[in-house]
């Protein structure tokens, strides 16, 4: 079960990197908010899965 948790956490971190890049490029705020929500969901789901199966 740790494989899916790892993938979710990695996707969340990847999205965080995208947010940083989009903020530097002054992309639309709606896109940044959408990426932020996706990153938060992936990271929280990955951490919760790790805690649940530990």
PDBQT receptor file of N, H, CA, C and O in Angstrom, charges set to zero:
ATOM      1  N   UNK A   1       0.799  -1.204   0.000  1.00  0.00    +0.000 N 
ATOM      2  CA  UNK A   1       0.000   0.000   0.000  1.00  0.00    +0.000 C 
ATOM      3  C   UNK A   1       0.845   1.274   0.000  1.00  0.00    +0.000 C 
ATOM      4  O   UNK A   1       0.312   2.356  -0.248  1.00  0.00    +0.000 OA
ATOM      5  N   UNK A   2       2.119   1.177   0.265  1.00  0.00    +0.000 N 
ATOM      6  H   UNK A   2       2.552   0.298   0.467  1.00  0.00    +0.000 HD
ATOM      7  CA  UNK A   2       2.961   2.369   0.298  1.00  0.00    +0.000 C 
ATOM      8  C   UNK A   2       3.236   2.921  -1.087  1.00  0.00    +0.000 C 
ATOM      9  O   UNK A   2       3.598   4.090  -1.217  1.00  0.00    +0.000 OA
ATOM     10  N   UNK A   3       3.075   2.108  -2.133  1.00  0.00    +0.000 N 
ATOM     11  H   UNK A   3       2.781   1.158  -2.027  1.00  0.00    +0.000 HD
ATOM     12  CA  UNK A   3       3.347   2.568  -3.489  1.00  0.00    +0.000 C 
ATOM     13  C   UNK A   3       2.416   3.692  -3.908  1.00  0.00    +0.000 C 
ATOM     14  O   UNK A   3       2.868   4.697  -4.455  1.00  0.00    +0.000 OA
ATOM     15  N   UNK A   4       1.129   3.536  -3.660  1.00  0.00    +0.000 N 
ATOM     16  H   UNK A   4       0.762   2.719  -3.216  1.00  0.00    +0.000 HD
ATOM     17  CA  UNK A   4       0.168   4.574  -4.032  1.00  0.00    +0.000 C 
ATOM     18  C   UNK A   4       0.380   5.829  -3.193  1.00  0.00    +0.000 C 
ATOM     19  O   UNK A   4       0.253   6.941  -3.706  1.00  0.00    +0.000 OA
ATOM     20  N   UNK A   5       0.696   5.669  -1.933  1.00  0.00    +0.000 N 
ATOM     21  H   UNK A   5       0.799   4.765  -1.517  1.00  0.00    +0.000 HD
ATOM     22  CA  UNK A   5       0.965   6.817  -1.073  1.00  0.00    +0.000 C 
ATOM     23  C   UNK A   5       2.161   7.606  -1.589  1.00  0.00    +0.000 C 
ATOM     24  O   UNK A   5       2.142   8.836  -1.618  1.00  0.00    +0.000 OA
ATOM     25  N   UNK A   6       3.193   6.890  -1.991  1.00  0.00    +0.000 N 
ATOM     26  H   UNK A   6       3.208   5.890  -1.967  1.00  0.00    +0.000 HD
ATOM     27  CA  UNK A   6       4.390   7.543  -2.519  1.00  0.00    +0.000 C 
ATOM     28  C   UNK A   6       4.066   8.298  -3.794  1.00  0.00    +0.000 C 
ATOM     29  O   UNK A   6       4.530   9.423  -3.982  1.00  0.00    +0.000 OA
ATOM     30  N   UNK A   7       3.281   7.699  -4.668  1.00  0.00    +0.000 N 
ATOM     31  H   UNK A   7       2.905   6.785  -4.516  1.00  0.00    +0.000 HD
ATOM     32  CA  UNK A   7       2.909   8.350  -5.923  1.00  0.00    +0.000 C 
ATOM     33  C   UNK A   7       2.095   9.612  -5.645  1.00  0.00    +0.000 C 
ATOM     34  O   UNK A   7       2.323  10.647  -6.272  1.00  0.00    +0.000 OA
ATOM     35  N   UNK A   8       1.149   9.535  -4.713  1.00  0.00    +0.000 N 
ATOM     36  H   UNK A   8       0.964   8.694  -4.204  1.00  0.00    +0.000 HD
ATOM     37  CA  UNK A   8       0.331  10.710  -4.379  1.00  0.00    +0.000 C 
ATOM     38  C   UNK A   8       1.192  11.839  -3.820  1.00  0.00    +0.000 C 
ATOM     39  O   UNK A   8       0.994  13.003  -4.168  1.00  0.00    +0.000 OA
ATOM     40  N   UNK A   9       2.134  11.505  -2.967  1.00  0.00    +0.000 N 
ATOM     41  H   UNK A   9       2.295  10.560  -2.684  1.00  0.00    +0.000 HD
ATOM     42  CA  UNK A   9       3.008  12.528  -2.394  1.00  0.00    +0.000 C 
ATOM     43  C   UNK A   9       3.900  13.132  -3.472  1.00  0.00    +0.000 C 
ATOM     44  O   UNK A   9       4.107  14.346  -3.487  1.00  0.00    +0.000 OA
ATOM     45  N   UNK A  10       4.427  12.317  -4.365  1.00  0.00    +0.000 N 
ATOM     46  H   UNK A  10       4.259  11.331  -4.352  1.00  0.00    +0.000 HD
ATOM     47  CA  UNK A  10       5.265  12.831  -5.444  1.00  0.00    +0.000 C 
ATOM     48  C   UNK A  10       4.478  13.730  -6.394  1.00  0.00    +0.000 C 
ATOM     49  O   UNK A  10       4.982  14.767  -6.827  1.00  0.00    +0.000 OA
ATOM     50  N   UNK A  11       3.261  13.343  -6.715  1.00  0.00    +0.000 N 
ATOM     51  H   UNK A  11       2.852  12.502  -6.363  1.00  0.00    +0.000 HD
ATOM     52  CA  UNK A  11       2.422  14.185  -7.573  1.00  0.00    +0.000 C 
ATOM     53  C   UNK A  11       2.132  15.518  -6.882  1.00  0.00    +0.000 C 
ATOM     54  O   UNK A  11       2.157  16.568  -7.523  1.00  0.00    +0.000 OA
ATOM     55  N   UNK A  12       1.860  15.475  -5.578  1.00  0.00    +0.000 N 
ATOM     56  H   UNK A  12       1.840  14.622  -5.058  1.00  0.00    +0.000 HD
ATOM     57  CA  UNK A  12       1.634  16.705  -4.824  1.00  0.00    +0.000 C 
ATOM     58  C   UNK A  12       2.843  17.625  -4.849  1.00  0.00    +0.000 C 
ATOM     59  O   UNK A  12       2.704  18.836  -5.019  1.00  0.00    +0.000 OA
ATOM     60  N   UNK A  13       4.031  17.051  -4.678  1.00  0.00    +0.000 N 
ATOM     61  H   UNK A  13       4.144  16.068  -4.540  1.00  0.00    +0.000 HD
ATOM     62  CA  UNK A  13       5.255  17.855  -4.721  1.00  0.00    +0.000 C 
ATOM     63  C   UNK A  13       5.507  18.411  -6.117  1.00  0.00    +0.000 C 
ATOM     64  O   UNK A  13       5.979  19.538  -6.264  1.00  0.00    +0.000 OA
ATOM     65  N   UNK A  14       5.190  17.614  -7.149  1.00  0.00    +0.000 N 
ATOM     66  H   UNK A  14       4.806  16.698  -7.030  1.00  0.00    +0.000 HD
ATOM     67  CA  UNK A  14       5.317  18.070  -8.526  1.00  0.00    +0.000 C 
ATOM     68  C   UNK A  14       4.391  19.262  -8.778  1.00  0.00    +0.000 C 
ATOM     69  O   UNK A  14       4.782  20.233  -9.425  1.00  0.00    +0.000 OA
ATOM     70  N   UNK A  15       3.161  19.182  -8.262  1.00  0.00    +0.000 N 
ATOM     71  H   UNK A  15       2.843  18.393  -7.737  1.00  0.00    +0.000 HD
ATOM     72  CA  UNK A  15       2.218  20.281  -8.416  1.00  0.00    +0.000 C 
ATOM     73  C   UNK A  15       2.689  21.525  -7.668  1.00  0.00    +0.000 C 
ATOM     74  O   UNK A  15       2.486  22.644  -8.138  1.00  0.00    +0.000 OA
ATOM     75  N   UNK A  16       3.318  21.338  -6.506  1.00  0.00    +0.000 N 
ATOM     76  H   UNK A  16       3.483  20.428  -6.124  1.00  0.00    +0.000 HD
ATOM     77  CA  UNK A  16       3.861  22.485  -5.771  1.00  0.00    +0.000 C 
ATOM     78  C   UNK A  16       4.946  23.184  -6.583  1.00  0.00    +0.000 C 
ATOM     79  O   UNK A  16       5.024  24.413  -6.591  1.00  0.00    +0.000 OA
ATOM     80  N   UNK A  17       5.777  22.410  -7.261  1.00  0.00    +0.000 N 
ATOM     81  H   UNK A  17       5.714  21.412  -7.254  1.00  0.00    +0.000 HD
ATOM     82  CA  UNK A  17       6.792  22.997  -8.135  1.00  0.00    +0.000 C 
ATOM     83  C   UNK A  17       6.150  23.767  -9.283  1.00  0.00    +0.000 C 
ATOM     84  O   UNK A  17       6.641  24.826  -9.677  1.00  0.00    +0.000 OA
ATOM     85  N   UNK A  18       5.059  23.238  -9.817  1.00  0.00    +0.000 N 
ATOM     86  H   UNK A  18       4.661  22.379  -9.498  1.00  0.00    +0.000 HD
ATOM     87  CA  UNK A  18       4.331  23.936 -10.874  1.00  0.00    +0.000 C 
ATOM     88  C   UNK A  18       3.740  25.241 -10.383  1.00  0.00    +0.000 C 
ATOM     89  O   UNK A  18       3.740  26.240 -11.102  1.00  0.00    +0.000 OA
ATOM     90  N   UNK A  19       3.237  25.233  -9.159  1.00  0.00    +0.000 N 
ATOM     91  H   UNK A  19       3.237  24.421  -8.575  1.00  0.00    +0.000 HD
ATOM     92  CA  UNK A  19       2.677  26.459  -8.580  1.00  0.00    +0.000 C 
ATOM     93  C   UNK A  19       3.759  27.529  -8.484  1.00  0.00    +0.000 C 
ATOM     94  O   UNK A  19       3.540  28.681  -8.856  1.00  0.00    +0.000 OA
ATOM     95  N   UNK A  20       4.915  27.142  -7.987  1.00  0.00    +0.000 N 
ATOM     96  H   UNK A  20       5.093  26.205  -7.685  1.00  0.00    +0.000 HD
ATOM     97  CA  UNK A  20       6.026  28.089  -7.855  1.00  0.00    +0.000 C 
ATOM     98  C   UNK A  20       6.391  28.677  -9.218  1.00  0.00    +0.000 C 
ATOM     99  O   UNK A  20       6.600  29.883  -9.347  1.00  0.00    +0.000 OA
ATOM    100  N   UNK A  21       6.464  27.822 -10.222  1.00  0.00    +0.000 N 
ATOM    101  H   UNK A  21       6.295  26.842 -10.117  1.00  0.00    +0.000 HD
ATOM    102  CA  UNK A  21       6.805  28.270 -11.562  1.00  0.00    +0.000 C 
ATOM    103  C   UNK A  21       5.732  29.203 -12.128  1.00  0.00    +0.000 C 
ATOM    104  O   UNK A  21       6.056  30.221 -12.740  1.00  0.00    +0.000 OA
ATOM    105  N   UNK A  22       4.462  28.863 -11.927  1.00  0.00    +0.000 N 
ATOM    106  H   UNK A  22       4.199  28.036 -11.429  1.00  0.00    +0.000 HD
ATOM    107  CA  UNK A  22       3.381  29.683 -12.452  1.00  0.00    +0.000 C 
ATOM    108  C   UNK A  22       3.315  31.038 -11.762  1.00  0.00    +0.000 C 
ATOM    109  O   UNK A  22       2.997  32.041 -12.400  1.00  0.00    +0.000 OA
ATOM    110  N   UNK A  23       3.612  31.081 -10.461  1.00  0.00    +0.000 N 
ATOM    111  H   UNK A  23       3.871  30.267  -9.942  1.00  0.00    +0.000 HD
ATOM    112  CA  UNK A  23       3.621  32.355  -9.742  1.00  0.00    +0.000 C 
ATOM    113  C   UNK A  23       4.731  33.249 -10.291  1.00  0.00    +0.000 C 
ATOM    114  O   UNK A  23       4.525  34.449 -10.479  1.00  0.00    +0.000 OA
ATOM    115  N   UNK A  24       5.905  32.670 -10.550  1.00  0.00    +0.000 N 
ATOM    116  H   UNK A  24       6.072  31.696 -10.398  1.00  0.00    +0.000 HD
ATOM    117  CA  UNK A  24       7.016  33.446 -11.093  1.00  0.00    +0.000 C 
ATOM    118  C   UNK A  24       6.693  33.977 -12.484  1.00  0.00    +0.000 C 
ATOM    119  O   UNK A  24       7.146  35.061 -12.852  1.00  0.00    +0.000 OA
ATOM    120  N   UNK A  25       5.906  33.217 -13.267  1.00  0.00    +0.000 N 
ATOM    121  H   UNK A  25       5.538  32.337 -12.967  1.00  0.00    +0.000 HD
ATOM    122  CA  UNK A  25       5.560  33.634 -14.625  1.00  0.00    +0.000 C 
ATOM    123  C   UNK A  25       4.307  34.503 -14.661  1.00  0.00    +0.000 C 
ATOM    124  O   UNK A  25       3.872  34.925 -15.733  1.00  0.00    +0.000 OA
ATOM    125  N   UNK A  26       3.728  34.770 -13.498  1.00  0.00    +0.000 N 
ATOM    126  H   UNK A  26       4.081  34.428 -12.627  1.00  0.00    +0.000 HD
ATOM    127  CA  UNK A  26       2.515  35.589 -13.370  1.00  0.00    +0.000 C 
ATOM    128  C   UNK A  26       1.360  35.036 -14.208  1.00  0.00    +0.000 C 
ATOM    129  O   UNK A  26       0.712  35.763 -14.961  1.00  0.00    +0.000 OA
ATOM    130  N   UNK A  27       1.124  33.738 -14.056  1.00  0.00    +0.000 N 
ATOM    131  H   UNK A  27       1.651  33.148 -13.444  1.00  0.00    +0.000 HD
ATOM    132  CA  UNK A  27       0.012  33.079 -14.738  1.00  0.00    +0.000 C 
ATOM    133  C   UNK A  27      -1.298  33.467 -14.045  1.00  0.00    +0.000 C 
ATOM    134  O   UNK A  27      -1.270  34.043 -12.958  1.00  0.00    +0.000 OA
ATOM    135  N   UNK A  28      -2.445  33.157 -14.663  1.00  0.00    +0.000 N 
ATOM    136  H   UNK A  28      -2.467  32.688 -15.546  1.00  0.00    +0.000 HD
ATOM    137  CA  UNK A  28      -3.741  33.514 -14.062  1.00  0.00    +0.000 C 
ATOM    138  C   UNK A  28      -3.924  32.897 -12.668  1.00  0.00    +0.000 C 
ATOM    139  O   UNK A  28      -3.516  31.762 -12.420  1.00  0.00    +0.000 OA
ATOM    140  N   UNK A  29      -4.536  33.656 -11.777  1.00  0.00    +0.000 N 
ATOM    141  H   UNK A  29      -4.867  34.578 -11.978  1.00  0.00    +0.000 HD
ATOM    142  CA  UNK A  29      -4.701  33.208 -10.395  1.00  0.00    +0.000 C 
ATOM    143  C   UNK A  29      -5.620  31.997 -10.290  1.00  0.00    +0.000 C 
ATOM    144  O   UNK A  29      -5.452  31.177  -9.387  1.00  0.00    +0.000 OA
ATOM    145  N   UNK A  30      -6.579  31.869 -11.185  1.00  0.00    +0.000 N 
ATOM    146  H   UNK A  30      -6.716  32.535 -11.918  1.00  0.00    +0.000 HD
ATOM    147  CA  UNK A  30      -7.483  30.718 -11.155  1.00  0.00    +0.000 C 
ATOM    148  C   UNK A  30      -6.729  29.418 -11.351  1.00  0.00    +0.000 C 
ATOM    149  O   UNK A  30      -7.030  28.417 -10.701  1.00  0.00    +0.000 OA
ATOM    150  N   UNK A  31      -5.754  29.427 -12.242  1.00  0.00    +0.000 N 
ATOM    151  H   UNK A  31      -5.510  30.240 -12.770  1.00  0.00    +0.000 HD
ATOM    152  CA  UNK A  31      -4.945  28.235 -12.485  1.00  0.00    +0.000 C 
ATOM    153  C   UNK A  31      -4.076  27.909 -11.281  1.00  0.00    +0.000 C 
ATOM    154  O   UNK A  31      -3.906  26.744 -10.923  1.00  0.00    +0.000 OA
ATOM    155  N   UNK A  32      -3.529  28.942 -10.661  1.00  0.00    +0.000 N 
ATOM    156  H   UNK A  32      -3.667  29.889 -10.951  1.00  0.00    +0.000 HD
ATOM    157  CA  UNK A  32      -2.690  28.735  -9.475  1.00  0.00    +0.000 C 
ATOM    158  C   UNK A  32      -3.525  28.166  -8.323  1.00  0.00    +0.000 C 
ATOM    159  O   UNK A  32      -3.066  27.277  -7.605  1.00  0.00    +0.000 OA
ATOM    160  N   UNK A  33      -4.739  28.672  -8.147  1.00  0.00    +0.000 N 
ATOM    161  H   UNK A  33      -5.112  29.394  -8.730  1.00  0.00    +0.000 HD
ATOM    162  CA  UNK A  33      -5.619  28.163  -7.088  1.00  0.00    +0.000 C 
ATOM    163  C   UNK A  33      -5.984  26.710  -7.367  1.00  0.00    +0.000 C 
ATOM    164  O   UNK A  33      -5.995  25.888  -6.451  1.00  0.00    +0.000 OA
ATOM    165  N   UNK A  34      -6.281  26.389  -8.615  1.00  0.00    +0.000 N 
ATOM    166  H   UNK A  34      -6.272  27.058  -9.359  1.00  0.00    +0.000 HD
ATOM    167  CA  UNK A  34      -6.617  25.017  -8.983  1.00  0.00    +0.000 C 
ATOM    168  C   UNK A  34      -5.455  24.070  -8.701  1.00  0.00    +0.000 C 
ATOM    169  O   UNK A  34      -5.660  22.984  -8.158  1.00  0.00    +0.000 OA
ATOM    170  N   UNK A  35      -4.248  24.467  -9.063  1.00  0.00    +0.000 N 
ATOM    171  H   UNK A  35      -4.081  25.349  -9.504  1.00  0.00    +0.000 HD
ATOM    172  CA  UNK A  35      -3.075  23.638  -8.779  1.00  0.00    +0.000 C 
ATOM    173  C   UNK A  35      -2.841  23.506  -7.279  1.00  0.00    +0.000 C 
ATOM    174  O   UNK A  35      -2.438  22.443  -6.805  1.00  0.00    +0.000 OA
ATOM    175  N   UNK A  36      -3.091  24.573  -6.531  1.00  0.00    +0.000 N 
ATOM    176  H   UNK A  36      -3.418  25.436  -6.916  1.00  0.00    +0.000 HD
ATOM    177  CA  UNK A  36      -2.911  24.530  -5.084  1.00  0.00    +0.000 C 
ATOM    178  C   UNK A  36      -3.867  23.530  -4.446  1.00  0.00    +0.000 C 
ATOM    179  O   UNK A  36      -3.479  22.772  -3.556  1.00  0.00    +0.000 OA
ATOM    180  N   UNK A  37      -5.106  23.530  -4.899  1.00  0.00    +0.000 N 
ATOM    181  H   UNK A  37      -5.421  24.145  -5.621  1.00  0.00    +0.000 HD
ATOM    182  CA  UNK A  37      -6.090  22.587  -4.363  1.00  0.00    +0.000 C 
ATOM    183  C   UNK A  37      -5.692  21.156  -4.712  1.00  0.00    +0.000 C 
ATOM    184  O   UNK A  37      -5.784  20.262  -3.870  1.00  0.00    +0.000 OA
ATOM    185  N   UNK A  38      -5.254  20.938  -5.943  1.00  0.00    +0.000 N 
ATOM    186  H   UNK A  38      -5.180  21.664  -6.627  1.00  0.00    +0.000 HD
ATOM    187  CA  UNK A  38      -4.816  19.600  -6.352  1.00  0.00    +0.000 C 
ATOM    188  C   UNK A  38      -3.617  19.121  -5.554  1.00  0.00    +0.000 C 
ATOM    189  O   UNK A  38      -3.557  17.962  -5.145  1.00  0.00    +0.000 OA
ATOM    190  N   UNK A  39      -2.661  20.017  -5.334  1.00  0.00    +0.000 N 
ATOM    191  H   UNK A  39      -2.710  20.959  -5.666  1.00  0.00    +0.000 HD
ATOM    192  CA  UNK A  39      -1.468  19.651  -4.564  1.00  0.00    +0.000 C 
ATOM    193  C   UNK A  39      -1.840  19.310  -3.133  1.00  0.00    +0.000 C 
ATOM    194  O   UNK A  39      -1.348  18.327  -2.577  1.00  0.00    +0.000 OA
ATOM    195  N   UNK A  40      -2.704  20.114  -2.535  1.00  0.00    +0.000 N 
ATOM    196  H   UNK A  40      -3.104  20.912  -2.986  1.00  0.00    +0.000 HD
ATOM    197  CA  UNK A  40      -3.120  19.854  -1.157  1.00  0.00    +0.000 C 
ATOM    198  C   UNK A  40      -3.857  18.522  -1.046  1.00  0.00    +0.000 C 
ATOM    199  O   UNK A  40      -3.654  17.771  -0.092  1.00  0.00    +0.000 OA
ATOM    200  N   UNK A  41      -4.705  18.236  -2.016  1.00  0.00    +0.000 N 
ATOM    201  H   UNK A  41      -4.869  18.846  -2.791  1.00  0.00    +0.000 HD
ATOM    202  CA  UNK A  41      -5.449  16.969  -1.988  1.00  0.00    +0.000 C 
ATOM    203  C   UNK A  41      -4.509  15.772  -2.146  1.00  0.00    +0.000 C 
ATOM    204  O   UNK A  41      -4.647  14.779  -1.431  1.00  0.00    +0.000 OA
ATOM    205  N   UNK A  42      -3.564  15.861  -3.069  1.00  0.00    +0.000 N 
ATOM    206  H   UNK A  42      -3.452  16.668  -3.649  1.00  0.00    +0.000 HD
ATOM    207  CA  UNK A  42      -2.633  14.747  -3.272  1.00  0.00    +0.000 C 
ATOM    208  C   UNK A  42      -1.753  14.522  -2.048  1.00  0.00    +0.000 C 
ATOM    209  O   UNK A  42      -1.568  13.389  -1.603  1.00  0.00    +0.000 OA
ATOM    210  N   UNK A  43      -1.217  15.609  -1.514  1.00  0.00    +0.000 N 
ATOM    211  H   UNK A  43      -1.368  16.529  -1.876  1.00  0.00    +0.000 HD
ATOM    212  CA  UNK A  43      -0.338  15.465  -0.349  1.00  0.00    +0.000 C 
ATOM    213  C   UNK A  43      -1.093  14.928   0.863  1.00  0.00    +0.000 C 
ATOM    214  O   UNK A  43      -0.600  14.044   1.564  1.00  0.00    +0.000 OA
ATOM    215  N   UNK A  44      -2.282  15.456   1.107  1.00  0.00    +0.000 N 
ATOM    216  H   UNK A  44      -2.683  16.173   0.538  1.00  0.00    +0.000 HD
ATOM    217  CA  UNK A  44      -3.027  14.994   2.272  1.00  0.00    +0.000 C 
ATOM    218  C   UNK A  44      -3.481  13.546   2.099  1.00  0.00    +0.000 C 
ATOM    219  O   UNK A  44      -3.453  12.773   3.057  1.00  0.00    +0.000 OA
ATOM    220  N   UNK A  45      -3.900  13.170   0.890  1.00  0.00    +0.000 N 
ATOM    221  H   UNK A  45      -3.923  13.798   0.112  1.00  0.00    +0.000 HD
ATOM    222  CA  UNK A  45      -4.305  11.786   0.663  1.00  0.00    +0.000 C 
ATOM    223  C   UNK A  45      -3.125  10.837   0.822  1.00  0.00    +0.000 C 
ATOM    224  O   UNK A  45      -3.272   9.756   1.392  1.00  0.00    +0.000 OA
ATOM    225  N   UNK A  46      -1.971  11.227   0.330  1.00  0.00    +0.000 N 
ATOM    226  H   UNK A  46      -1.852  12.106  -0.133  1.00  0.00    +0.000 HD
ATOM    227  CA  UNK A  46      -0.786  10.376   0.467  1.00  0.00    +0.000 C 
ATOM    228  C   UNK A  46      -0.368  10.194   1.908  1.00  0.00    +0.000 C 
ATOM    229  O   UNK A  46      -0.037   9.086   2.329  1.00  0.00    +0.000 OA
ATOM    230  N   UNK A  47      -0.381  11.280   2.669  1.00  0.00    +0.000 N 
ATOM    231  H   UNK A  47      -0.650  12.180   2.327  1.00  0.00    +0.000 HD
ATOM    232  CA  UNK A  47       0.014  11.200   4.081  1.00  0.00    +0.000 C 
ATOM    233  C   UNK A  47      -1.018  10.395   4.874  1.00  0.00    +0.000 C 
ATOM    234  O   UNK A  47      -0.655   9.582   5.724  1.00  0.00    +0.000 OA
ATOM    235  N   UNK A  48      -2.298  10.622   4.597  1.00  0.00    +0.000 N 
ATOM    236  H   UNK A  48      -2.593  11.283   3.907  1.00  0.00    +0.000 HD
ATOM    237  CA  UNK A  48      -3.330   9.867   5.313  1.00  0.00    +0.000 C 
ATOM    238  C   UNK A  48      -3.235   8.374   5.013  1.00  0.00    +0.000 C 
ATOM    239  O   UNK A  48      -3.422   7.549   5.908  1.00  0.00    +0.000 OA
ATOM    240  N   UNK A  49      -2.946   8.020   3.763  1.00  0.00    +0.000 N 
ATOM    241  H   UNK A  49      -2.794   8.690   3.036  1.00  0.00    +0.000 HD
ATOM    242  CA  UNK A  49      -2.794   6.601   3.422  1.00  0.00    +0.000 C 
ATOM    243  C   UNK A  49      -1.598   6.000   4.150  1.00  0.00    +0.000 C 
ATOM    244  O   UNK A  49      -1.663   4.863   4.617  1.00  0.00    +0.000 OA
ATOM    245  N   UNK A  50      -0.496   6.762   4.252  1.00  0.00    +0.000 N 
ATOM    246  H   UNK A  50      -0.443   7.686   3.873  1.00  0.00    +0.000 HD
ATOM    247  CA  UNK A  50       0.682   6.265   4.975  1.00  0.00    +0.000 C 
ATOM    248  C   UNK A  50       0.339   6.027   6.444  1.00  0.00    +0.000 C 
ATOM    249  O   UNK A  50       0.718   5.006   7.017  1.00  0.00    +0.000 OA
ATOM    250  N   UNK A  51      -0.379   6.971   7.048  1.00  0.00    +0.000 N 
ATOM    251  H   UNK A  51      -0.688   7.801   6.582  1.00  0.00    +0.000 HD
ATOM    252  CA  UNK A  51      -0.735   6.855   8.465  1.00  0.00    +0.000 C 
ATOM    253  C   UNK A  51      -1.724   5.724   8.691  1.00  0.00    +0.000 C 
ATOM    254  O   UNK A  51      -1.648   5.031   9.705  1.00  0.00    +0.000 OA
ATOM    255  N   UNK A  52      -2.641   5.528   7.771  1.00  0.00    +0.000 N 
ATOM    256  H   UNK A  52      -2.703   6.090   6.946  1.00  0.00    +0.000 HD
ATOM    257  CA  UNK A  52      -3.676   4.524   7.940  1.00  0.00    +0.000 C 
ATOM    258  C   UNK A  52      -3.093   3.112   7.833  1.00  0.00    +0.000 C 
ATOM    259  O   UNK A  52      -3.537   2.205   8.537  1.00  0.00    +0.000 OA
ATOM    260  N   UNK A  53      -2.123   2.926   6.977  1.00  0.00    +0.000 N 
ATOM    261  H   UNK A  53      -1.762   3.663   6.406  1.00  0.00    +0.000 HD
ATOM    262  CA  UNK A  53      -1.604   1.578   6.740  1.00  0.00    +0.000 C 
ATOM    263  C   UNK A  53      -0.350   1.285   7.558  1.00  0.00    +0.000 C 
ATOM    264  O   UNK A  53       0.199   0.187   7.461  1.00  0.00    +0.000 OA
ATOM    265  N   UNK A  54       0.113   2.238   8.360  1.00  0.00    +0.000 N 
ATOM    266  H   UNK A  54      -0.333   3.130   8.439  1.00  0.00    +0.000 HD
ATOM    267  CA  UNK A  54       1.313   2.003   9.183  1.00  0.00    +0.000 C 
ATOM    268  C   UNK A  54       0.963   1.231  10.430  1.00  0.00    +0.000 C 
ATOM    269  O   UNK A  54       1.841   0.939  11.242  1.00  0.00    +0.000 OA
TER     270      UNK A  54
